Amino acid sequence: MTYVLVRIADEADWRAYHDIRRLVLWEERGLGSYDEARPEERLPDHHPLLLRFNARACGTTRLDDLRDGTGIVRLVAISAALRGQEHGRVLDARVADYAGKLGIRTLFVNAAADAVGFYAATGWERFEGYRPQAAERADECVPMRKVIVR
Ligand SMILES: CC(C)(COP(=O)(O)OP(=O)(O)OC[C@H]1O[C@@H](n2cnc3c(N)ncnc32)[C@H](O)[C@@H]1OP(=O)(O)O)[C@@H](O)C(=O)NCCC(=O)NCCS
């Protein structure tokens, strides 16, 4: 079993990244108008990330480095057919490792209410002290924090 976490580097990566996000976080939730062209995807301190399992894209997230030792994890998604097989746990661990190498010590997430159990199982805690800005449905999200142990 081989996992690789990559920062999106080419058009094939972008295609896989957007396909997973659109399906998981928009279409599965009955939402339309997923926009692939949002400028924040391409900012230098924003890291769009793709997890591959045995060379197959299985999950995505974006890590926003706030350059103050903290970062925000956004839009975590594992393809529906691959859930419940620990890919999410691996993605979470690899992202924490990637963040640590950037000098990030604390991560924040706006957790979807039905994903709070996943975050709790992977070392996150509820934290009201900082609420990452979220474009949509922020009131339905639970702010959580993870301290990266090195
Ligand atoms: C949430 C998500 C990323 C989890 O990925 P996954 O690959 O299914 O999770 P894993 O199999 O690695 O599970 C890791 C642990 O979290 C738990 N878990 C996973 N999803 C859970 C959920 N929705 N509620 C409670 N616990 C959950 C698992 O039981 C497991 O715990 P255990 O090892 O103690 O048994 C995935 O279900 C997903 O993409 N969901 C839709 C999008 C979403 O909600 N994203 C979060 C946006 S903030």
The ligand as a Tripos MOL2 file, in Angstrom:
@<TRIPOS>MOLECULE
LIG
   48    50     1     0     0
SMALL
NO_CHARGES

@<TRIPOS>ATOM
      1 C1        -14.7930   12.9290    6.6320 C.3       1 LIG1
      2 C2        -13.9490   12.0880    5.6750 C.3       1 LIG1
      3 C3        -12.8130   12.9370    5.1280 C.3       1 LIG1
      4 C4        -13.3760   10.9030    6.4370 C.3       1 LIG1
      5 O1        -12.5770   10.1290    5.5580 O.3       1 LIG1
      6 P1        -12.5180    8.5360    5.6960 P.3       1 LIG1
      7 O2        -11.4680    8.0480    4.7960 O.co2     1 LIG1
      8 O3        -13.8780    7.9630    5.5080 O.co2     1 LIG1
      9 O4        -12.1120    8.3820    7.2210 O.3       1 LIG1
     10 P2        -11.2350    7.1980    7.8800 P.3       1 LIG1
     11 O5        -11.6840    5.8970    7.3170 O.co2     1 LIG1
     12 O6         -9.7900    7.5160    7.7420 O.co2     1 LIG1
     13 O7        -11.6630    7.3170    9.3850 O.3       1 LIG1
     14 C5        -10.7590    7.7410   10.4040 C.3       1 LIG1
     15 C6        -11.4930    7.7160   11.7190 C.3       1 LIG1
     16 O8        -12.5390    8.6920   11.6950 O.3       1 LIG1
     17 C7        -13.7870    8.0770   11.9740 C.3       1 LIG1
     18 N1        -14.7690    8.7230   11.1160 N.ar      1 LIG1
     19 C8        -14.6860    8.9020    9.7900 C.ar      1 LIG1
     20 N2        -15.7530    9.5940    9.3570 N.ar      1 LIG1
     21 C9        -16.5100    9.8320   10.4480 C.ar      1 LIG1
     22 C10       -17.7420   10.5210   10.6620 C.ar      1 LIG1
     23 N3        -18.4000   11.1180    9.6430 N.pl3     1 LIG1
     24 N4        -18.2430   10.5690   11.9190 N.ar      1 LIG1
     25 C11       -17.5820    9.9890   12.9500 C.ar      1 LIG1
     26 N5        -16.3930    9.3540   12.8070 N.ar      1 LIG1
     27 C12       -15.8820    9.2840   11.5720 C.ar      1 LIG1
     28 C13       -13.6070    6.6150   11.5990 C.3       1 LIG1
     29 O9        -14.5040    5.7830   12.3170 O.3       1 LIG1
     30 C14       -12.1750    6.3870   12.0010 C.3       1 LIG1
     31 O10       -12.0790    6.2190   13.4010 O.3       1 LIG1
     32 P3        -11.4220    4.8940   14.0240 P.3       1 LIG1
     33 O11       -10.1030    4.7120   13.3040 O.co2     1 LIG1
     34 O12       -11.2880    5.2480   15.4540 O.co2     1 LIG1
     35 O13       -12.4010    3.8210   13.7060 O.co2     1 LIG1
     36 C15       -14.8010   11.5040    4.5100 C.3       1 LIG1
     37 O14       -15.8660   10.7660    5.0680 O.3       1 LIG1
     38 C16       -15.3910   12.5570    3.5860 C.2       1 LIG1
     39 O15       -14.7520   12.9510    2.6090 O.2       1 LIG1
     40 N6        -16.6280   12.9960    3.8820 N.am      1 LIG1
     41 C17       -17.3630   13.9300    3.0270 C.3       1 LIG1
     42 C18       -16.7380   15.2970    3.0200 C.3       1 LIG1
     43 C19       -16.5820   15.8910    4.3870 C.2       1 LIG1
     44 O16       -17.4700   15.8500    5.2260 O.2       1 LIG1
     45 N7        -15.4050   16.5000    4.5960 N.am      1 LIG1
     46 C20       -15.0930   17.2330    5.7830 C.3       1 LIG1
     47 C21       -15.3270   18.6710    5.4860 C.3       1 LIG1
     48 S1        -14.8610   19.6940    6.8620 S.3       1 LIG1
@<TRIPOS>BOND
     1     1     2 1
     2     2     3 1
     3     2     4 1
     4     2    36 1
     5     4     5 1
     6     5     6 1
     7     6     7 2
     8     6     8 1
     9     6     9 1
    10     9    10 1
    11    10    11 2
    12    10    12 1
    13    10    13 1
    14    13    14 1
    15    14    15 1
    16    15    16 1
    17    15    30 1
    18    16    17 1
    19    17    18 1
    20    17    28 1
    21    18    19 ar
    22    18    27 ar
    23    19    20 ar
    24    20    21 ar
    25    21    22 ar
    26    21    27 ar
    27    22    23 1
    28    22    24 ar
    29    24    25 ar
    30    25    26 ar
    31    26    27 ar
    32    28    29 1
    33    28    30 1
    34    30    31 1
    35    31    32 1
    36    32    33 2
    37    32    34 1
    38    32    35 1
    39    36    37 1
    40    36    38 1
    41    38    39 2
    42    38    40 1
    43    40    41 1
    44    41    42 1
    45    42    43 1
    46    43    44 2
    47    43    45 1
    48    45    46 1
    49    46    47 1
    50    47    48 1
@<TRIPOS>SUBSTRUCTURE
     1 LIG1         1 GROUP 0 **** ****
